[in-house]
Amino acid sequence: MNEPATSRQPQHPPASQPDPESRPLRGIERIGIPKPLFWGFVAVLIYMVGDGVEISYLTDYLTQPDGGGLAGEQATFATVTVYGVAVMVASWLSGTLSAIWGPRRVIWLGAAWWVVFEAIFLFAAIPSQNFAFIVTTYGIRGFAYPLFAFAFLVWAQTTSPTRMRGSVAGWFWFAFTGGLPTLGAGVAALAIGPLGFTLYDTLILSLVLVAAGGLLGSFAVREPSGLKPIADASVAEPRSYRRLLEGVDILWRDRRTLFGGLVRIVNTAPQYGFFAMFPFTFGSAGANEGFLSVAQIATLTATAYGANIAANLFFGVFGDYFGWRRTVTVFGCLGCAVATPLWYFTAMATESFAVAIALGCLYGVLLAGFVPLSALMPSMVQHKDKGASLAILNFGAGGAAFVGPMVVTLAYPLVGGGGVAVIFSCLYLGVAVLSTRLKDPSDPGEKRLAARAETV
């Protein structure tokens, strides 16, 4: 006698609830952008364009009589030191607060924070020409962009299917670096040049752009889990502020997170260091007789960044096939270990702008080999620890802006530009060793190795 059909029905999952890891990708998902998060990527791009408008001229503007009226060292302190500390702290908080509040609330905070403190900076602090007031308001504003941008990265990485995470990371860094500094600097050049904006008016334009990106990111993204804490049933109090400590203790609970954070610091530290050093090596700053003009150094910087932006997309998709960890180790760590001294020594030996451009682009392309790290780190830990893992990743991104210039400051007087290039190469080799420990079964590369082992 045959069993009733109803007794067999529970054995089959409902057709309306397909496995997100196996369902076919459609539309923009085929290029690595989850459809519910599309407007978030657009929002990050617009927001970071606004944030990057000031990058090429703010320090100079703060020293002008009609600007902040600060001394040169005061302007540098305001725009680099204090602001940089705020960025580092907020980069960490973007992950831990997302674990407590949900990333969407952190995005709201980052959008409102930038607009409020930029308004105070523009309409009160700068006109006052008071050093303490300018430094305080600008430094506090530094908390804003990591909260907005990196909270969205947390949101994207924790809600995307595993097979798309490398591509998602590539699109995030495409939007982020496309805005800061590339298009941001371009908008500033267009506004100040052909459009005839004053420097002050251009800062107001940046406020408008950030407000537009902030509104888009706050209200246009409809993915439903953004308001939920990043936790699972094993976390009794997901909204407890004791979870802030998990962003620290995970460093010894799972050493892979510590290693990943160190890899992230070294990732872009040489980039920041090189661009701080080039005016004194390739250019004619100080007592050096360089072979590049100020305009050529600016062009070199923009071109290398442009190559990096395009490569971010490639390596995001490539990492989903070749493997996240393998891409970071081979192309990111080892590739940059070769490219950094090659760029410096060859450019200095030939004194050729074309050679400097070509090798700068090579470095920018290989630098994108680190993109899959944004997919790998949250995948290595349990769901309740994903926010903490991404907090360490984001902190590494902020820390790189300090480590690179610090290496130049300490080593350049002792060993010169060539010695600095060798130090950066050795740092890349060091984290190449650490990166071999960043293994997880969800990594596409590890899955393929496991599949091959089963067939043997």
C-alpha positions in Angstrom: 0.0 0.0 0.0 1.4 3.4 -1.0 2.0 6.1 1.7 -0.1 9.2 1.6 1.5 12.0 -0.3 1.3 14.2 2.7 3.7 12.0 4.7 6.4 12.6 2.1 6.0 16.4 1.8 8.1 17.5 4.8 11.1 15.8 3.2 11.3 18.6 0.6 12.0 22.3 1.4 9.4 24.7 0.2 10.0 26.1 -3.2 9.5 29.6 -1.9 12.5 29.3 0.4 15.6 28.5 -1.8 19.0 28.1 -0.3 20.7 31.5 -0.8 24.0 29.8 -1.4 22.7 27.7 -4.3 20.0 29.8 -6.0 21.0 31.2 -9.4 22.3 34.8 -9.5 20.3 37.3 -11.5 20.7 40.8 -12.7 23.4 42.9 -10.9 24.1 39.9 -8.6 25.9 38.3 -11.6 28.6 41.0 -11.2 28.8 40.7 -7.5 26.4 43.3 -6.1 23.5 42.0 -3.9 20.3 43.6 -5.2 19.0 44.8 -1.8 22.3 46.6 -1.1 22.8 48.3 -4.5 21.9 51.8 -3.3 24.3 51.3 -0.4 27.3 51.1 -2.8 26.1 54.2 -4.6 25.7 56.0 -1.3 29.3 55.1 -0.2 30.6 56.4 -3.5 28.8 59.8 -3.2 29.6 60.1 0.5 33.3 59.4 0.0 33.5 61.8 -3.0 32.2 64.5 -0.6 34.7 63.5 2.1 37.5 63.5 -0.4 36.9 66.9 -1.9 39.1 68.6 0.8 42.0 66.1 0.6 44.1 68.0 -1.9 44.0 71.5 -0.4 42.6 71.7 3.1 46.0 71.9 4.8 47.0 74.8 2.6 43.6 76.5 3.1 43.9 76.4 6.9 47.1 78.4 6.7 45.7 81.2 4.5 44.6 84.5 6.1 41.0 84.1 4.8 41.0 80.4 5.9 41.9 79.1 9.3 44.9 81.4 9.7 46.9 78.6 11.3 50.7 78.1 11.1 51.8 75.2 8.8 52.6 72.8 11.7 49.2 73.6 13.3 47.4 72.8 10.1 49.3 69.5 9.7 48.5 68.6 13.3 44.8 69.3 12.7 44.4 67.5 9.4 46.7 64.5 10.0 47.3 63.7 13.7 44.1 64.5 15.5 41.9 63.5 12.5 43.9 60.3 12.1 43.4 59.2 15.7 39.6 59.7 15.3 39.6 57.7 12.1 41.4 54.8 13.8 39.1 54.7 16.8 35.9 55.0 14.7 37.1 52.3 12.3 37.1 49.8 15.2 33.8 51.1 16.6 32.1 50.7 13.2 32.3 46.9 13.6 31.6 46.6 17.3 28.7 49.1 17.3 27.2 47.2 14.3 27.3 44.1 16.4 25.3 45.9 19.2 22.9 48.1 17.2 22.9 46.7 13.7 24.9 48.3 10.9 22.1 50.5 9.6 21.9 52.5 12.9 25.7 53.0 12.7 25.3 54.3 9.1 22.7 56.8 10.3 25.1 57.9 13.0 28.0 58.3 10.6 25.8 60.4 8.2 24.5 62.7 10.8 27.8 63.1 12.6 29.6 64.3 9.5 27.0 66.8 8.5 26.6 68.3 12.0 30.3 68.7 12.8 31.3 69.8 9.3 28.6 72.6 9.6 30.2 73.6 13.0 33.7 73.4 11.4 32.7 75.5 8.3 30.4 78.1 9.9 31.9 78.6 13.3 35.4 77.1 13.7 37.1 78.4 10.5 35.7 81.9 10.8 36.9 82.1 14.4 40.5 81.3 13.3 40.9 79.7 16.8 43.4 76.8 16.7 41.8 74.8 19.5 38.3 75.2 18.1 39.4 74.2 14.6 41.3 71.1 15.8 38.6 70.0 18.1 35.7 70.2 15.6 37.7 68.8 12.7 39.1 66.0 14.8 35.6 65.0 16.1 34.3 65.0 12.5 37.0 62.3 11.8 34.8 59.8 13.6 32.1 60.1 10.9 33.3 58.5 7.6 34.5 55.2 9.1 31.1 54.8 10.9 29.2 55.3 7.7 31.4 53.4 5.2 32.8 50.6 7.3 29.4 49.9 8.9 28.1 49.3 5.3 31.0 47.0 4.7 30.0 45.0 7.8 26.4 45.0 6.6 27.4 43.8 3.1 29.8 41.1 4.3 27.4 39.6 6.9 24.3 39.4 4.7 25.9 38.4 1.3 26.1 34.7 0.2 29.5 33.3 0.9 30.2 32.8 -2.8 29.7 36.5 -3.5 31.8 38.0 -0.6 35.0 38.5 -2.6 33.1 40.4 -5.3 31.2 42.4 -2.7 34.5 43.4 -1.1 35.8 44.5 -4.5 32.7 46.6 -5.2 32.9 48.2 -1.7 36.6 49.2 -2.2 35.8 50.4 -5.7 33.2 52.8 -4.3 35.3 53.8 -1.3 38.6 54.6 -3.1 36.7 55.8 -6.1 35.4 58.6 -3.9 38.3 59.1 -1.5 40.6 60.3 -2.9 40.1 59.9 -6.7 36.8 61.5 -7.6 36.8 63.7 -4.6 40.1 65.3 -5.7 38.7 65.5 -9.2 35.5 67.3 -8.1 37.7 69.8 -6.1 39.9 70.4 -9.2 36.8 71.0 -11.4 35.1 73.3 -8.8 38.2 75.4 -8.0 39.3 75.5 -11.7 36.8 75.7 -14.5 33.8 76.4 -12.2 35.5 79.2 -10.3 34.5 78.1 -6.8 36.4 79.6 -3.9 38.1 77.1 -1.5 35.5 77.8 1.1 32.6 77.3 -1.4 34.2 74.0 -2.4 34.1 72.9 1.3 30.4 73.7 1.3 30.0 71.6 -1.9 31.6 68.7 0.0 29.0 69.1 2.8 26.2 68.9 0.2 27.6 65.7 -1.4 28.1 64.0 1.9 24.6 64.9 3.0 23.2 63.4 -0.3 25.2 60.2 0.1 24.2 60.0 3.8 20.5 60.3 3.0 20.7 57.7 0.2 22.5 55.2 2.5 20.2 55.9 5.4 16.9 55.5 3.6 17.3 53.9 0.2 18.8 50.5 1.3 16.0 48.1 2.1 17.8 45.0 3.2 15.9 43.9 6.3 18.6 42.6 8.6 20.5 45.9 8.9 18.6 47.0 12.0 19.4 43.7 13.8 22.5 43.2 16.0 25.1 40.9 14.5 24.6 38.0 16.8 23.0 34.6 17.0 21.1 32.5 19.6 24.3 31.9 21.5 24.5 35.5 22.5 22.2 36.2 25.5 22.5 39.9 25.4 23.3 41.0 21.8 22.8 44.7 22.6 25.0 44.7 25.8 27.8 47.1 25.6 30.1 44.4 27.1 30.2 43.2 23.5 32.5 46.1 22.8 35.2 44.1 24.6 34.8 41.3 22.1 36.5 43.5 19.5 39.6 43.1 21.7 39.5 39.7 23.2 38.9 38.0 19.8 42.6 38.8 19.2 43.7 36.1 21.5 40.5 33.9 21.2 41.2 33.5 17.5 44.8 34.3 16.5 43.8 34.3 12.8 41.9 37.6 13.5 45.1 39.1 14.9 47.1 38.0 11.9 44.5 39.3 9.6 44.5 42.7 11.3 48.3 42.9 10.9 48.0 42.0 7.2 45.5 44.8 6.8 47.8 47.3 8.4 50.7 46.4 6.1 48.3 46.3 3.1 48.2 50.1 2.6 50.8 51.4 5.1 53.5 51.6 2.3 51.0 53.3 0.1 50.6 56.1 2.6 54.3 56.1 3.3 55.3 56.4 -0.3 53.0 59.3 -1.0 54.4 61.1 2.0 58.0 60.4 0.9 57.8 61.0 -2.8 58.0 64.8 -2.6 61.3 64.4 -0.9 62.7 61.7 -3.2 61.1 62.0 -6.6 60.4 65.7 -6.2 62.3 68.7 -5.0 61.0 69.2 -1.5 63.6 70.2 1.0 67.2 70.1 -0.2 66.6 67.3 -2.7 67.0 67.8 -6.5 64.2 65.5 -7.8 63.2 64.6 -11.3 59.5 65.2 -11.0 57.5 68.4 -10.5 54.7 68.9 -8.0 52.1 68.4 -10.7 53.8 65.2 -11.9 53.8 63.8 -8.4 50.1 64.6 -8.1 49.5 62.9 -11.5 51.6 59.9 -10.3 49.5 59.6 -7.2 46.2 59.8 -9.1 47.2 57.3 -11.7 48.4 54.7 -9.2 45.1 55.1 -7.3 43.1 54.9 -10.6 44.8 51.6 -11.5 44.0 50.3 -8.0 40.4 51.2 -8.3 39.9 49.2 -11.5 41.9 46.3 -10.1 39.7 46.2 -6.9 36.8 44.9 -9.0 39.0 42.3 -10.8 40.5 40.8 -7.7 37.2 40.8 -5.9 35.7 38.5 -8.5 39.0 36.7 -9.1 39.3 35.8 -5.4 35.9 34.1 -5.5 37.4 31.6 -8.0 41.1 31.5 -7.2 40.6 31.6 -3.4 40.6 34.5 -1.0 43.6 33.5 1.0 45.7 32.5 -2.0 44.9 35.8 -3.8 46.0 37.8 -0.7 49.2 35.8 -0.3 50.3 35.6 -3.9 49.2 38.8 -5.5 48.8 41.1 -2.4 51.7 40.2 -0.1 54.3 38.7 -2.5 53.3 40.9 -5.4 53.7 44.1 -3.5 56.9 42.8 -1.9 58.4 42.8 -5.4 56.6 45.9 -6.7 57.6 48.4 -3.9 61.4 48.3 -4.3 61.0 47.8 -8.1 59.0 51.0 -8.3 61.3 53.1 -6.2 64.7 51.9 -7.4 63.8 51.7 -11.1 62.2 55.2 -11.1 65.2 56.7 -9.4 67.7 55.0 -11.7 66.0 56.0 -14.9 64.6 59.4 -13.7 61.7 58.8 -16.1 58.2 60.0 -15.4 56.8 57.3 -17.8 58.6 54.6 -15.9 57.4 55.9 -12.5 53.8 56.0 -13.9 54.0 52.4 -15.3 55.5 50.9 -12.1 53.1 52.9 -9.9 50.2 51.4 -11.8 51.7 47.9 -11.3 51.9 48.6 -7.6 48.3 49.9 -7.6 47.1 46.8 -9.4 48.9 44.3 -7.0 47.7 46.3 -4.0 44.2 45.2 -5.0 45.2 41.7 -4.3 44.4 42.3 -0.7 40.7 42.9 -1.5 39.5 39.4 -0.6 40.8 39.9 3.0 37.5 41.8 3.6 35.6 38.6 2.7 38.0 36.2 4.4 38.2 37.7 7.9 34.5 37.7 8.8 34.2 34.2 7.2 36.8 32.7 9.6 34.8 33.4 12.8 31.4 32.4 14.2 28.4 34.6 13.3 28.4 36.4 16.7 32.1 37.4 16.2 31.7 38.8 12.7 31.3 42.3 13.9 34.4 42.0 16.1 36.4 40.5 13.2 35.4 43.3 10.9 36.2 45.8 13.6 39.8 44.6 13.7 39.9 44.7 9.8 38.6 48.3 9.8 41.0 49.3 12.6 43.8 48.0 10.4 42.6 50.2 7.6 42.8 53.2 9.8 46.1 52.1 11.4 47.8 51.9 8.0 47.5 55.7 7.6 49.7 56.0 10.7 52.2 53.2 10.3 53.2 54.1 6.7 54.2 57.8 7.5 55.7 56.7 10.8 58.1 54.3 9.1 59.1 57.1 6.7 59.5 59.6 9.6 61.7 57.2 11.6 63.7 55.4 8.8 64.1 58.0 6.1 66.7 60.1 8.0 68.7 57.0 8.7 68.5 54.9 5.5 67.1 57.2 2.9 64.3 56.4 0.4 65.9 53.2 -0.8 66.1 51.9 2.7 62.4 52.7 3.3 61.4 50.9 0.1 63.3 47.8 1.4 61.7 48.0 4.8 58.2 48.1 3.1 59.1 45.1 1.0 60.2 43.2 4.1 56.9 44.1 5.8 55.0 42.6 2.9 57.1 39.4 3.1 56.4 39.2 6.8 52.7 39.4 6.4 52.9 36.9 3.5 53.9 34.3 6.1 51.1 35.4 8.5 48.6 35.2 5.7 49.2 31.5 5.2 47.4 31.0 8.6 44.2 32.6 7.3 42.5 29.4 6.3 38.8 28.7 6.5 36.7 26.0 4.8 34.3 28.6 3.3 37.2 30.0 1.3 36.6 29.1 -2.4 40.2 28.1 -2.7 40.0 25.7 0.3 36.7 24.3 -1.1 38.4 23.4 -4.3 41.3 21.7 -2.6 38.9 19.7 -0.4 36.9 18.7 -3.5 40.1 17.5 -5.3 41.2 15.5 -2.2 37.8 13.7 -2.2 38.1 12.7 -5.8 41.6 11.2 -5.4 
